[in-house]
Amino acid sequence: MIDGPTQLVDLDRTSENKALIRDFVTSVLMDRHPEKLPSFFEGDTYLQHNPLVANGVSGLTTALQEFSAQGMALNYTRTRMVLGEGNFVLAGSEGTLGQQPVTYYDLFMAENGKLAEHWDVIEPLMPEEKWKNKNGKF
């Protein structure tokens, strides 16, 4: 998942893009309003860099449904940070994948006020007594 564009553009839209990503993570992923999905994308145009999810809003919708049916639902419970510059925005969130506590790191590329591309990392969230330091994930 290291392919795709890397050039920062739209530096003047950083705040707008961060708000877009925060809204997407909150309303679609955390509050579970899949009916809002189309408003975040330009048609079905959406490049997904996670090899388990097909491109397009249709691919994302199918993947979310399939993950849930397999007992691996993505549940976002808290967004800890939204960092961005220009067209790239990273959201760091906590939640569960199935029953496993995890952290979600979602990197989005925005284009013309819509989500255009996505990369992600999902990591287990260990109980505090198993931490190697007191820094935590965030």
LUMGU-325685 format. One line per field, with one value per residue: x, y, z of N, C-alpha, C in turn; chain; residue in three letters; residue number from 0. Coordinates in pm, whole numbers, plus 50000, padded with zeros to 5 digits. Example, Ala and Ser with C-alpha at 12.3 -4.5 7.8 and 13.67 -1.06 7.14 Angstrom:
<sites>
nX = (51319,51285)
nY = (49431,49775)
nZ = (50780,50708)
caX = (51230,51367)
caY = (49550,49894)
caZ = (50780,50714)
cX = (51320,51290)
cY = (49670,50003)
cZ = (50780,50787)
c = (A,A)
r = (ALA,SER)
k = (0,1)
</sites>
This chain:
<sites>
nX = (50083,50185,50167,50060,49977,50202,50245,50196,49924,49693,49728,49603,49358,49370,49240,48971,48981,49059,48833,48646,48735,48719,48442,48356,48468,48343,48057,48003,48171,48190,47935,47777,47626,47559,47415,47503,47736,47761,47772,48028,48195,48298,48082,48127,48392,48683,48981,49114,49358,49388,49431,49222,48987,48778,48806,48621,48306,48115,48272,48377,48141,48050,48264,48252,48005,48058,48268,48129,47941,48110,48176,48365,48331,48400,48436,48430,48510,48620,48778,49103,49286,49325,49519,49671,49781,49730,49610,49627,49520,49531,49360,49345,49216,49027,48885,48705,48777,48587,48580,48817,49009,49132,49353,49287,49436,49384,49459,49379,49334,49223,49024,48907,48716,48616,48649,48919,49123,49247,49439,49529,49603,49560,49590,49640,49517,49677,49628,49690,49868,50038,50190,50499,50602,50496,50385,50170,49940,49877)
nY = (49881,50126,50272,50532,50887,51142,51407,51716,51928,52202,52353,52568,52466,52310,52322,52291,52036,51877,51907,51782,51513,51456,51480,51270,51039,51060,51074,50861,50633,50622,50702,50549,50596,50495,50585,50837,50810,50854,51135,51211,51150,51170,51064,50721,50720,50645,50566,50289,50179,49965,49625,49450,49571,49678,49923,50233,50367,50174,49945,49994,49997,49732,49591,49677,49566,49292,49248,49287,49077,48861,48873,49060,49335,49679,49899,50222,50416,50641,50933,51031,51204,51435,51500,51705,51827,52031,51840,51592,51401,51264,51048,50941,50689,50510,50188,49888,49582,49343,49175,49262,49513,49795,50025,50265,50394,50614,50734,50983,51116,51413,51566,51833,51886,51637,51288,51114,50919,50643,50510,50269,50159,49914,49843,49624,49713,49707,49597,49826,49728,49569,49735,49854,50094,50413,50577,50528,50489,50727)
nZ = (50000,49915,49691,49464,49451,49575,49597,49756,49728,49696,49934,50053,50118,50341,50601,50527,50406,50624,50785,50620,50625,50900,50932,50763,50891,51139,51082,50898,50959,51244,51354,51196,50943,50662,50447,50395,50257,49963,49943,50004,49797,49450,49246,49168,49184,49336,49474,49626,49838,50002,49984,50036,49977,49721,49457,49437,49558,49565,49600,49854,50007,49969,50086,50357,50429,50388,50571,50811,50796,50827,51090,51147,51183,51134,51382,51483,51756,51872,51765,51772,51658,51388,51133,50889,50568,50307,50042,50167,50441,50764,50976,51305,51492,51745,51814,51742,51576,51474,51766,51868,52024,51853,51675,51430,51149,50911,50601,50386,50057,49940,49687,49511,49715,49780,49876,49742,49740,49944,50210,50458,50796,51034,51367,51646,51968,52252,52593,52861,53056,52910,52758,52627,52689,52825,52641,52468,52188,52069)
caX = (50000,50272,50153,49972,50040,50267,50264,50102,49865,49578,49766,49505,49236,49401,49133,48851,49000,49056,48692,48582,48774,48659,48299,48340,48496,48240,47920,47990,48236,48161,47791,47716,47525,47607,47340,47578,47855,47773,47800,48171,48270,48258,48030,48185,48535,48751,49089,49134,49488,49381,49407,49102,48871,48778,48793,48487,48215,48050,48367,48381,48014,48052,48362,48199,47899,48120,48340,48028,47884,48212,48205,48482,48282,48486,48363,48509,48448,48676,48884,49200,49358,49310,49635,49672,49841,49681,49516,49645,49471,49539,49275,49383,49096,49019,48761,48722,48764,48523,48585,48954,49036,49232,49366,49272,49506,49329,49515,49295,49368,49102,49034,48786,48618,48565,48751,48964,49203,49255,49535,49501,49671,49482,49680,49579,49536,49710,49595,49797,49968,50129,50266,50644,50629,50372,50352,50043,49933,49853)
caY = (50000,50243,50333,50648,51020,51188,51552,51800,52039,52262,52389,52663,52393,52218,52321,52235,51893,51815,51904,51679,51381,51440,51457,51136,50940,51070,51042,50733,50522,50617,50707,50449,50648,50462,50661,50959,50778,50918,51279,51232,51106,51215,50942,50597,50737,50640,50467,50225,50113,49845,49517,49376,49653,49718,50066,50288,50367,50043,49852,50022,49953,49586,49544,49699,49467,49160,49240,49269,48943,48766,48900,49148,49471,49791,49991,50336,50469,50770,50987,51095,51311,51456,51578,51718,51937,52031,51736,51469,51410,51141,51038,50835,50657,50385,50114,49743,49505,49228,49196,49304,49657,49832,50163,50285,50507,50629,50845,51016,51224,51484,51632,51912,51876,51499,51188,51059,50798,50602,50410,50250,50062,49877,49776,49585,49803,49620,49649,49911,49651,49506,49837,49856,50229,50481,50674,50496,50493,50861)
caZ = (50000,49908,49561,49457,49447,49698,49591,49827,49655,49766,50070,50104,50154,50450,50703,50464,50388,50756,50827,50538,50675,51034,50910,50708,50994,51243,51040,50829,51027,51387,51380,51108,50852,50528,50346,50368,50178,49831,49950,50026,49680,49317,49184,49221,49167,49465,49468,49755,49837,50084,49889,50071,49944,49580,49430,49422,49673,49563,49659,49998,50064,49968,50184,50492,50450,50398,50698,50917,50784,50873,51230,51154,51162,51173,51471,51526,51877,51911,51681,51858,51589,51245,51092,50745,50497,50170,49999,50245,50579,50840,51094,51398,51569,51822,51795,51742,51452,51538,51912,51903,52027,51752,51632,51286,51089,50776,50525,50271,49967,49898,49558,49482,49822,49790,49903,49615,49762,50084,50257,50600,50880,51152,51460,51775,52082,52364,52726,52912,53130,52814,52686,52651,52742,52865,52536,52405,52042,52014)
cX = (50087,50265,50062,50048,50101,50281,50154,50054,49752,49609,49667,49374,49258,49288,49006,48864,49001,48913,48616,48610,48714,48509,48274,48359,48387,48105,47905,48048,48199,48011,47710,47597,47571,47533,47410,47700,47863,47809,47948,48257,48214,48213,48087,48337,48603,48855,49120,49266,49495,49347,49283,48973,48883,48765,48646,48407,48145,48142,48377,48255,48010,48146,48310,48090,47958,48196,48241,47972,47980,48248,48325,48441,48383,48402,48460,48438,48498,48785,48976,49272,49319,49422,49633,49750,49795,49581,49529,49604,49475,49446,49322,49267,49113,48888,48786,48711,48714,48518,48720,48966,49151,49245,49356,49350,49463,49388,49430,49361,49236,49129,48901,48677,48557,48681,48789,49042,49214,49360,49503,49594,49580,49574,49606,49611,49554,49661,49715,49905,50067,50210,50413,50688,50495,50327,50216,50051,49924,49935)
cY = (50125,50310,50455,50778,51057,51339,51625,51912,52095,52297,52486,52595,52295,52210,52258,52084,51818,51805,51796,51540,51356,51410,51316,51030,50941,51020,50904,50618,50510,50611,50616,50501,50621,50538,50791,50936,50855,51066,51310,51200,51166,51091,50819,50601,50747,50531,50418,50149,49994,49729,49433,49448,49698,49870,50105,50283,50233,49938,49869,49971,49800,49533,49561,49597,49327,49144,49216,49128,48836,48785,48989,49294,49573,49886,50099,50397,50607,50811,51069,51211,51315,51552,51590,51835,51926,51921,51605,51491,51271,51149,50919,50810,50528,50317,49966,49692,49370,49258,49249,49456,49690,49984,50165,50410,50514,50753,50863,51122,51285,51554,51702,51893,51738,51406,51121,50929,50771,50493,50389,50148,50040,49796,49738,49689,49715,49681,49724,49832,49578,49607,49828,49994,50293,50584,50650,50508,50635,50964)
cZ = (50000,49771,49570,49461,49581,49703,49667,49735,49740,49911,50134,50147,50270,50552,50649,50449,50520,50807,50749,50594,50814,51021,50858,50817,51100,51193,50976,50911,51175,51414,51289,51027,50709,50417,50310,50279,50046,49837,49967,49904,49552,49241,49249,49209,49303,49456,49609,49748,49932,49990,49919,50031,49798,49569,49422,49552,49681,49626,49809,50066,50075,50075,50327,50526,50470,50529,50812,50915,50834,51020,51251,51126,51212,51256,51518,51646,51916,51813,51770,51792,51442,51207,50941,50695,50353,50145,50077,50390,50642,50961,51177,51493,51647,51791,51811,51599,51498,51686,51959,51909,51932,51743,51481,51246,50944,50712,50401,50185,49920,49765,49529,49587,49840,49824,49771,49632,49912,50104,50405,50665,51000,51242,51588,51882,52205,52495,52783,52987,53038,52734,52723,52703,52774,52760,52474,52254,51987,52088)
c = (A,A,A,A,A,A,A,A,A,A,A,A,A,A,A,A,A,A,A,A,A,A,A,A,A,A,A,A,A,A,A,A,A,A,A,A,A,A,A,A,A,A,A,A,A,A,A,A,A,A,A,A,A,A,A,A,A,A,A,A,A,A,A,A,A,A,A,A,A,A,A,A,A,A,A,A,A,A,A,A,A,A,A,A,A,A,A,A,A,A,A,A,A,A,A,A,A,A,A,A,A,A,A,A,A,A,A,A,A,A,A,A,A,A,A,A,A,A,A,A,A,A,A,A,A,A,A,A,A,A,A,A,A,A,A,A,A,A)
r = (MET,ILE,ASP,GLY,PRO,THR,GLN,LEU,VAL,ASP,LEU,ASP,ARG,THR,SER,GLU,ASN,LYS,ALA,LEU,ILE,ARG,ASP,PHE,VAL,THR,SER,VAL,LEU,MET,ASP,ARG,HIS,PRO,GLU,LYS,LEU,PRO,SER,PHE,PHE,GLU,GLY,ASP,THR,TYR,LEU,GLN,HIS,ASN,PRO,LEU,VAL,ALA,ASN,GLY,VAL,SER,GLY,LEU,THR,THR,ALA,LEU,GLN,GLU,PHE,SER,ALA,GLN,GLY,MET,ALA,LEU,ASN,TYR,THR,ARG,THR,ARG,MET,VAL,LEU,GLY,GLU,GLY,ASN,PHE,VAL,LEU,ALA,GLY,SER,GLU,GLY,THR,LEU,GLY,GLN,GLN,PRO,VAL,THR,TYR,TYR,ASP,LEU,PHE,MET,ALA,GLU,ASN,GLY,LYS,LEU,ALA,GLU,HIS,TRP,ASP,VAL,ILE,GLU,PRO,LEU,MET,PRO,GLU,GLU,LYS,TRP,LYS,ASN,LYS,ASN,GLY,LYS,PHE)
k = (0,1,2,3,4,5,6,7,8,9,10,11,12,13,14,15,16,17,18,19,20,21,22,23,24,25,26,27,28,29,30,31,32,33,34,35,36,37,38,39,40,41,42,43,44,45,46,47,48,49,50,51,52,53,54,55,56,57,58,59,60,61,62,63,64,65,66,67,68,69,70,71,72,73,74,75,76,77,78,79,80,81,82,83,84,85,86,87,88,89,90,91,92,93,94,95,96,97,98,99,100,101,102,103,104,105,106,107,108,109,110,111,112,113,114,115,116,117,118,119,120,121,122,123,124,125,126,127,128,129,130,131,132,133,134,135,136,137)
</sites>
